[in-house]
């Protein structure tokens, strides 16, 4: 069975509560249940942390045994060389996902330190970007 992990970074635990005009009104936990139903032949796991080191530890933990990782590193995308190095150091392919269109937002959000080390990037399609990312791992 295909094993795919979704890892969400800082402030994504507030989905459904924060900035609904950008991020929508659904919590990720509720959306994750929909993903599990839709992709019921895949072993999906989910991890969220607001702490950079915990995200790195999770990448190290699963980065040699999973078939794919979907990472929304939130603002760490634009600041964390350490997370970029963690992605570069693992074997499991990573897809970078952003709920909002980062290119329609502040200039600092236009830069991703992670993208260079990822299989691809998805931005601006709301939560459905996670669906697209999962689909790319299905052969």
Helices and strands as residue ranges (DSSP letters): E 3-8, G 12-14, H 20-23, H 28-38, E 43-48, H 52-62, E 68-72, G 74-78, H 81-89, E 94-98, G 102-104, G 107-110, G 115-117, E 120-123, H 128-137
